[in-house]
Amino acid sequence: MSTPPLLLHSGDSLVRAALDETACVPLAQMFKALGDPARLRLLSL
């Protein structure tokens, strides 16, 4: 059951507004990984 990561995208823009660009890059990658089950499985290994 996959839902469109609309909340993740809006959260990503909030993170971008709150943090500087270099700090938000790993967070943005993590949010994208959370939206992708295959990547999430790799991260949890």
mmCIF file as Biopython writes it, N, C-alpha, C and O atoms, coordinates in Angstrom:
data_model
#
loop_
_atom_site.group_PDB
_atom_site.id
_atom_site.type_symbol
_atom_site.label_atom_id
_atom_site.label_alt_id
_atom_site.label_comp_id
_atom_site.label_asym_id
_atom_site.label_entity_id
_atom_site.label_seq_id
_atom_site.pdbx_PDB_ins_code
_atom_site.Cartn_x
_atom_site.Cartn_y
_atom_site.Cartn_z
_atom_site.occupancy
_atom_site.B_iso_or_equiv
_atom_site.auth_seq_id
_atom_site.auth_asym_id
_atom_site.pdbx_PDB_model_num
ATOM 1   N N  . MET A ? 1  ? 0.844  -1.190 0.000  1.0 0.0 1  A 1 
ATOM 2   C CA . MET A ? 1  ? 0.000  0.000  0.000  1.0 0.0 1  A 1 
ATOM 3   C C  . MET A ? 1  ? 0.885  1.247  0.000  1.0 0.0 1  A 1 
ATOM 4   O O  . MET A ? 1  ? 1.498  1.584  1.013  1.0 0.0 1  A 1 
ATOM 5   N N  . SER A ? 2  ? 0.942  1.919  -1.134 1.0 0.0 2  A 1 
ATOM 6   C CA . SER A ? 2  ? 1.796  3.102  -1.214 1.0 0.0 2  A 1 
ATOM 7   C C  . SER A ? 2  ? 0.942  4.349  -1.390 1.0 0.0 2  A 1 
ATOM 8   O O  . SER A ? 2  ? 0.023  4.384  -2.208 1.0 0.0 2  A 1 
ATOM 9   N N  . THR A ? 3  ? 1.260  5.357  -0.614 1.0 0.0 3  A 1 
ATOM 10  C CA . THR A ? 3  ? 0.541  6.620  -0.719 1.0 0.0 3  A 1 
ATOM 11  C C  . THR A ? 3  ? 1.469  7.648  -1.341 1.0 0.0 3  A 1 
ATOM 12  O O  . THR A ? 3  ? 2.681  7.577  -1.140 1.0 0.0 3  A 1 
ATOM 13  N N  . PRO A ? 4  ? 0.944  8.582  -2.075 1.0 0.0 4  A 1 
ATOM 14  C CA . PRO A ? 4  ? 1.806  9.610  -2.666 1.0 0.0 4  A 1 
ATOM 15  C C  . PRO A ? 4  ? 2.472  10.449 -1.581 1.0 0.0 4  A 1 
ATOM 16  O O  . PRO A ? 4  ? 1.810  10.872 -0.633 1.0 0.0 4  A 1 
ATOM 17  N N  . PRO A ? 5  ? 3.759  10.691 -1.708 1.0 0.0 5  A 1 
ATOM 18  C CA . PRO A ? 5  ? 4.505  11.389 -0.645 1.0 0.0 5  A 1 
ATOM 19  C C  . PRO A ? 5  ? 4.274  12.893 -0.643 1.0 0.0 5  A 1 
ATOM 20  O O  . PRO A ? 5  ? 5.226  13.673 -0.623 1.0 0.0 5  A 1 
ATOM 21  N N  . LEU A ? 6  ? 3.004  13.300 -0.664 1.0 0.0 6  A 1 
ATOM 22  C CA . LEU A ? 6  ? 2.702  14.730 -0.663 1.0 0.0 6  A 1 
ATOM 23  C C  . LEU A ? 6  ? 3.145  15.379 0.641  1.0 0.0 6  A 1 
ATOM 24  O O  . LEU A ? 6  ? 3.706  16.475 0.643  1.0 0.0 6  A 1 
ATOM 25  N N  . LEU A ? 7  ? 2.889  14.696 1.744  1.0 0.0 7  A 1 
ATOM 26  C CA . LEU A ? 7  ? 3.278  15.216 3.049  1.0 0.0 7  A 1 
ATOM 27  C C  . LEU A ? 7  ? 4.798  15.337 3.139  1.0 0.0 7  A 1 
ATOM 28  O O  . LEU A ? 7  ? 5.321  16.290 3.717  1.0 0.0 7  A 1 
ATOM 29  N N  . LEU A ? 8  ? 5.508  14.349 2.555  1.0 0.0 8  A 1 
ATOM 30  C CA . LEU A ? 8  ? 6.961  14.389 2.593  1.0 0.0 8  A 1 
ATOM 31  C C  . LEU A ? 8  ? 7.496  15.582 1.808  1.0 0.0 8  A 1 
ATOM 32  O O  . LEU A ? 8  ? 8.460  16.226 2.223  1.0 0.0 8  A 1 
ATOM 33  N N  . HIS A ? 9  ? 6.862  15.872 0.670  1.0 0.0 9  A 1 
ATOM 34  C CA . HIS A ? 9  ? 7.332  17.008 -0.125 1.0 0.0 9  A 1 
ATOM 35  C C  . HIS A ? 9  ? 7.090  18.323 0.612  1.0 0.0 9  A 1 
ATOM 36  O O  . HIS A ? 9  ? 7.957  19.197 0.611  1.0 0.0 9  A 1 
ATOM 37  N N  . SER A ? 10 ? 5.933  18.475 1.235  1.0 0.0 10 A 1 
ATOM 38  C CA . SER A ? 10 ? 5.675  19.709 1.970  1.0 0.0 10 A 1 
ATOM 39  C C  . SER A ? 10 ? 6.589  19.785 3.195  1.0 0.0 10 A 1 
ATOM 40  O O  . SER A ? 10 ? 7.051  20.867 3.559  1.0 0.0 10 A 1 
ATOM 41  N N  . GLY A ? 11 ? 6.846  18.652 3.824  1.0 0.0 11 A 1 
ATOM 42  C CA . GLY A ? 11 ? 7.773  18.624 4.952  1.0 0.0 11 A 1 
ATOM 43  C C  . GLY A ? 11 ? 9.179  18.991 4.510  1.0 0.0 11 A 1 
ATOM 44  O O  . GLY A ? 11 ? 9.909  19.673 5.229  1.0 0.0 11 A 1 
ATOM 45  N N  . ASP A ? 12 ? 9.555  18.532 3.311  1.0 0.0 12 A 1 
ATOM 46  C CA . ASP A ? 12 ? 10.878 18.839 2.785  1.0 0.0 12 A 1 
ATOM 47  C C  . ASP A ? 12 ? 11.047 20.342 2.585  1.0 0.0 12 A 1 
ATOM 48  O O  . ASP A ? 12 ? 12.103 20.895 2.891  1.0 0.0 12 A 1 
ATOM 49  N N  . SER A ? 13 ? 10.011 21.005 2.072  1.0 0.0 13 A 1 
ATOM 50  C CA . SER A ? 13 ? 10.121 22.451 1.869  1.0 0.0 13 A 1 
ATOM 51  C C  . SER A ? 13 ? 10.160 23.189 3.210  1.0 0.0 13 A 1 
ATOM 52  O O  . SER A ? 13 ? 10.815 24.225 3.331  1.0 0.0 13 A 1 
ATOM 53  N N  . LEU A ? 14 ? 9.461  22.658 4.213  1.0 0.0 14 A 1 
ATOM 54  C CA . LEU A ? 14 ? 9.534  23.260 5.550  1.0 0.0 14 A 1 
ATOM 55  C C  . LEU A ? 14 ? 10.934 23.103 6.126  1.0 0.0 14 A 1 
ATOM 56  O O  . LEU A ? 14 ? 11.474 24.023 6.740  1.0 0.0 14 A 1 
ATOM 57  N N  . VAL A ? 15 ? 11.511 21.928 5.920  1.0 0.0 15 A 1 
ATOM 58  C CA . VAL A ? 15 ? 12.880 21.690 6.392  1.0 0.0 15 A 1 
ATOM 59  C C  . VAL A ? 15 ? 13.843 22.643 5.694  1.0 0.0 15 A 1 
ATOM 60  O O  . VAL A ? 15 ? 14.743 23.203 6.320  1.0 0.0 15 A 1 
ATOM 61  N N  . ARG A ? 16 ? 13.642 22.820 4.386  1.0 0.0 16 A 1 
ATOM 62  C CA . ARG A ? 16 ? 14.491 23.742 3.620  1.0 0.0 16 A 1 
ATOM 63  C C  . ARG A ? 16 ? 14.384 25.164 4.153  1.0 0.0 16 A 1 
ATOM 64  O O  . ARG A ? 16 ? 15.379 25.887 4.212  1.0 0.0 16 A 1 
ATOM 65  N N  . ALA A ? 17 ? 13.182 25.563 4.540  1.0 0.0 17 A 1 
ATOM 66  C CA . ALA A ? 17 ? 12.988 26.918 5.053  1.0 0.0 17 A 1 
ATOM 67  C C  . ALA A ? 17 ? 13.628 27.068 6.434  1.0 0.0 17 A 1 
ATOM 68  O O  . ALA A ? 17 ? 14.123 28.141 6.776  1.0 0.0 17 A 1 
ATOM 69  N N  . ALA A ? 18 ? 13.619 26.002 7.217  1.0 0.0 18 A 1 
ATOM 70  C CA . ALA A ? 18 ? 14.114 26.087 8.589  1.0 0.0 18 A 1 
ATOM 71  C C  . ALA A ? 18 ? 15.633 25.946 8.675  1.0 0.0 18 A 1 
ATOM 72  O O  . ALA A ? 18 ? 16.265 26.552 9.541  1.0 0.0 18 A 1 
ATOM 73  N N  . LEU A ? 19 ? 16.216 25.156 7.791  1.0 0.0 19 A 1 
ATOM 74  C CA . LEU A ? 19 ? 17.654 24.882 7.851  1.0 0.0 19 A 1 
ATOM 75  C C  . LEU A ? 19 ? 18.351 25.433 6.620  1.0 0.0 19 A 1 
ATOM 76  O O  . LEU A ? 19 ? 17.707 25.759 5.623  1.0 0.0 19 A 1 
ATOM 77  N N  . ASP A ? 20 ? 19.675 25.536 6.697  1.0 0.0 20 A 1 
ATOM 78  C CA . ASP A ? 20 ? 20.390 25.939 5.496  1.0 0.0 20 A 1 
ATOM 79  C C  . ASP A ? 20 ? 20.492 24.759 4.531  1.0 0.0 20 A 1 
ATOM 80  O O  . ASP A ? 20 ? 20.199 23.619 4.892  1.0 0.0 20 A 1 
ATOM 81  N N  . GLU A ? 21 ? 20.909 25.046 3.314  1.0 0.0 21 A 1 
ATOM 82  C CA . GLU A ? 21 ? 20.860 24.046 2.242  1.0 0.0 21 A 1 
ATOM 83  C C  . GLU A ? 21 ? 21.710 22.819 2.563  1.0 0.0 21 A 1 
ATOM 84  O O  . GLU A ? 21 ? 21.275 21.694 2.320  1.0 0.0 21 A 1 
ATOM 85  N N  . THR A ? 22 ? 22.912 23.013 3.102  1.0 0.0 22 A 1 
ATOM 86  C CA . THR A ? 22 ? 23.803 21.879 3.331  1.0 0.0 22 A 1 
ATOM 87  C C  . THR A ? 22 ? 23.263 20.955 4.415  1.0 0.0 22 A 1 
ATOM 88  O O  . THR A ? 22 ? 23.443 19.740 4.338  1.0 0.0 22 A 1 
ATOM 89  N N  . ALA A ? 23 ? 22.605 21.514 5.420  1.0 0.0 23 A 1 
ATOM 90  C CA . ALA A ? 23 ? 22.058 20.673 6.482  1.0 0.0 23 A 1 
ATOM 91  C C  . ALA A ? 23 ? 20.816 19.928 6.014  1.0 0.0 23 A 1 
ATOM 92  O O  . ALA A ? 23 ? 20.516 18.845 6.515  1.0 0.0 23 A 1 
ATOM 93  N N  . CYS A ? 24 ? 20.095 20.500 5.058  1.0 0.0 24 A 1 
ATOM 94  C CA . CYS A ? 24 ? 18.827 19.890 4.671  1.0 0.0 24 A 1 
ATOM 95  C C  . CYS A ? 24 ? 19.000 18.802 3.619  1.0 0.0 24 A 1 
ATOM 96  O O  . CYS A ? 24 ? 18.081 18.011 3.403  1.0 0.0 24 A 1 
ATOM 97  N N  . VAL A ? 25 ? 20.161 18.740 2.956  1.0 0.0 25 A 1 
ATOM 98  C CA . VAL A ? 25 ? 20.336 17.732 1.905  1.0 0.0 25 A 1 
ATOM 99  C C  . VAL A ? 25 ? 20.197 16.308 2.448  1.0 0.0 25 A 1 
ATOM 100 O O  . VAL A ? 25 ? 19.440 15.524 1.876  1.0 0.0 25 A 1 
ATOM 101 N N  . PRO A ? 26 ? 20.898 15.938 3.534  1.0 0.0 26 A 1 
ATOM 102 C CA . PRO A ? 26 ? 20.700 14.568 4.057  1.0 0.0 26 A 1 
ATOM 103 C C  . PRO A ? 26 ? 19.270 14.321 4.516  1.0 0.0 26 A 1 
ATOM 104 O O  . PRO A ? 26 ? 18.748 13.219 4.347  1.0 0.0 26 A 1 
ATOM 105 N N  . LEU A ? 27 ? 18.636 15.323 5.090  1.0 0.0 27 A 1 
ATOM 106 C CA . LEU A ? 27 ? 17.247 15.162 5.522  1.0 0.0 27 A 1 
ATOM 107 C C  . LEU A ? 27 ? 16.333 14.957 4.330  1.0 0.0 27 A 1 
ATOM 108 O O  . LEU A ? 27 ? 15.425 14.126 4.378  1.0 0.0 27 A 1 
ATOM 109 N N  . ALA A ? 28 ? 16.562 15.704 3.262  1.0 0.0 28 A 1 
ATOM 110 C CA . ALA A ? 28 ? 15.744 15.550 2.060  1.0 0.0 28 A 1 
ATOM 111 C C  . ALA A ? 28 ? 15.926 14.155 1.479  1.0 0.0 28 A 1 
ATOM 112 O O  . ALA A ? 28 ? 14.961 13.536 1.031  1.0 0.0 28 A 1 
ATOM 113 N N  . GLN A ? 29 ? 17.165 13.657 1.482  1.0 0.0 29 A 1 
ATOM 114 C CA . GLN A ? 29 ? 17.419 12.307 0.977  1.0 0.0 29 A 1 
ATOM 115 C C  . GLN A ? 29 ? 16.719 11.277 1.853  1.0 0.0 29 A 1 
ATOM 116 O O  . GLN A ? 29 ? 16.188 10.285 1.354  1.0 0.0 29 A 1 
ATOM 117 N N  . MET A ? 30 ? 16.720 11.516 3.158  1.0 0.0 30 A 1 
ATOM 118 C CA . MET A ? 30 ? 16.058 10.591 4.061  1.0 0.0 30 A 1 
ATOM 119 C C  . MET A ? 30 ? 14.548 10.595 3.823  1.0 0.0 30 A 1 
ATOM 120 O O  . MET A ? 30 ? 13.921 9.536  3.814  1.0 0.0 30 A 1 
ATOM 121 N N  . PHE A ? 31 ? 13.960 11.782 3.631  1.0 0.0 31 A 1 
ATOM 122 C CA . PHE A ? 31 ? 12.525 11.857 3.345  1.0 0.0 31 A 1 
ATOM 123 C C  . PHE A ? 31 ? 12.189 11.133 2.051  1.0 0.0 31 A 1 
ATOM 124 O O  . PHE A ? 31 ? 11.182 10.429 1.978  1.0 0.0 31 A 1 
ATOM 125 N N  . LYS A ? 32 ? 13.024 11.300 1.026  1.0 0.0 32 A 1 
ATOM 126 C CA . LYS A ? 32 ? 12.779 10.617 -0.241 1.0 0.0 32 A 1 
ATOM 127 C C  . LYS A ? 32 ? 12.894 9.116  -0.055 1.0 0.0 32 A 1 
ATOM 128 O O  . LYS A ? 32 ? 12.118 8.356  -0.633 1.0 0.0 32 A 1 
ATOM 129 N N  . ALA A ? 33 ? 13.866 8.681  0.754  1.0 0.0 33 A 1 
ATOM 130 C CA . ALA A ? 33 ? 14.034 7.253  1.004  1.0 0.0 33 A 1 
ATOM 131 C C  . ALA A ? 33 ? 12.821 6.692  1.739  1.0 0.0 33 A 1 
ATOM 132 O O  . ALA A ? 33 ? 12.406 5.562  1.482  1.0 0.0 33 A 1 
ATOM 133 N N  . LEU A ? 34 ? 12.253 7.473  2.647  1.0 0.0 34 A 1 
ATOM 134 C CA . LEU A ? 34 ? 11.063 7.014  3.365  1.0 0.0 34 A 1 
ATOM 135 C C  . LEU A ? 34 ? 9.885  6.829  2.418  1.0 0.0 34 A 1 
ATOM 136 O O  . LEU A ? 34 ? 9.003  6.011  2.681  1.0 0.0 34 A 1 
ATOM 137 N N  . GLY A ? 35 ? 9.860  7.578  1.323  1.0 0.0 35 A 1 
ATOM 138 C CA . GLY A ? 35 ? 8.796  7.436  0.338  1.0 0.0 35 A 1 
ATOM 139 C C  . GLY A ? 35 ? 9.032  6.284  -0.620 1.0 0.0 35 A 1 
ATOM 140 O O  . GLY A ? 35 ? 8.139  5.934  -1.393 1.0 0.0 35 A 1 
ATOM 141 N N  . ASP A ? 36 ? 10.217 5.688  -0.586 1.0 0.0 36 A 1 
ATOM 142 C CA . ASP A ? 36 ? 10.572 4.612  -1.509 1.0 0.0 36 A 1 
ATOM 143 C C  . ASP A ? 36 ? 10.841 3.338  -0.711 1.0 0.0 36 A 1 
ATOM 144 O O  . ASP A ? 36 ? 11.876 3.244  -0.052 1.0 0.0 36 A 1 
ATOM 145 N N  . PRO A ? 37 ? 9.944  2.360  -0.751 1.0 0.0 37 A 1 
ATOM 146 C CA . PRO A ? 37 ? 10.085 1.156  0.077  1.0 0.0 37 A 1 
ATOM 147 C C  . PRO A ? 37 ? 11.402 0.420  -0.148 1.0 0.0 37 A 1 
ATOM 148 O O  . PRO A ? 37 ? 11.983 -0.096 0.807  1.0 0.0 37 A 1 
ATOM 149 N N  . ALA A ? 38 ? 11.886 0.360  -1.389 1.0 0.0 38 A 1 
ATOM 150 C CA . ALA A ? 38 ? 13.140 -0.353 -1.662 1.0 0.0 38 A 1 
ATOM 151 C C  . ALA A ? 38 ? 14.310 0.350  -0.984 1.0 0.0 38 A 1 
ATOM 152 O O  . ALA A ? 38 ? 15.166 -0.299 -0.384 1.0 0.0 38 A 1 
ATOM 153 N N  . ARG A ? 39 ? 14.347 1.666  -1.080 1.0 0.0 39 A 1 
ATOM 154 C CA . ARG A ? 39 ? 15.424 2.408  -0.430 1.0 0.0 39 A 1 
ATOM 155 C C  . ARG A ? 39 ? 15.308 2.320  1.077  1.0 0.0 39 A 1 
ATOM 156 O O  . ARG A ? 39 ? 16.315 2.216  1.778  1.0 0.0 39 A 1 
ATOM 157 N N  . LEU A ? 40 ? 14.080 2.363  1.580  1.0 0.0 40 A 1 
ATOM 158 C CA . LEU A ? 40 ? 13.872 2.272  3.021  1.0 0.0 40 A 1 
ATOM 159 C C  . LEU A ? 40 ? 14.397 0.938  3.544  1.0 0.0 40 A 1 
ATOM 160 O O  . LEU A ? 40 ? 14.978 0.873  4.627  1.0 0.0 40 A 1 
ATOM 161 N N  . ARG A ? 41 ? 14.188 -0.123 2.768  1.0 0.0 41 A 1 
ATOM 162 C CA . ARG A ? 41 ? 14.683 -1.434 3.159  1.0 0.0 41 A 1 
ATOM 163 C C  . ARG A ? 41 ? 16.210 -1.427 3.200  1.0 0.0 41 A 1 
ATOM 164 O O  . ARG A ? 41 ? 16.805 -2.021 4.099  1.0 0.0 41 A 1 
ATOM 165 N N  . LEU A ? 42 ? 16.847 -0.764 2.240  1.0 0.0 42 A 1 
ATOM 166 C CA . LEU A ? 42 ? 18.309 -0.686 2.228  1.0 0.0 42 A 1 
ATOM 167 C C  . LEU A ? 42 ? 18.820 0.109  3.423  1.0 0.0 42 A 1 
ATOM 168 O O  . LEU A ? 42 ? 19.826 -0.258 4.030  1.0 0.0 42 A 1 
ATOM 169 N N  . LEU A ? 43 ? 18.135 1.194  3.760  1.0 0.0 43 A 1 
ATOM 170 C CA . LEU A ? 43 ? 18.567 2.017  4.886  1.0 0.0 43 A 1 
ATOM 171 C C  . LEU A ? 43 ? 18.438 1.288  6.216  1.0 0.0 43 A 1 
ATOM 172 O O  . LEU A ? 43 ? 19.194 1.549  7.152  1.0 0.0 43 A 1 
ATOM 173 N N  . SER A ? 44 ? 17.477 0.376  6.294  1.0 0.0 44 A 1 
ATOM 174 C CA . SER A ? 44 ? 17.241 -0.298 7.573  1.0 0.0 44 A 1 
ATOM 175 C C  . SER A ? 44 ? 18.131 -1.522 7.761  1.0 0.0 44 A 1 
ATOM 176 O O  . SER A ? 44 ? 18.043 -2.184 8.795  1.0 0.0 44 A 1 
ATOM 177 N N  . LEU A ? 45 ? 18.979 -1.837 6.795  1.0 0.0 45 A 1 
ATOM 178 C CA . LEU A ? 45 ? 19.880 -2.992 6.934  1.0 0.0 45 A 1 
ATOM 179 C C  . LEU A ? 45 ? 20.970 -2.710 7.942  1.0 0.0 45 A 1 
ATOM 180 O O  . LEU A ? 45 ? 21.819 -3.567 8.188  1.0 0.0 45 A 1 
#
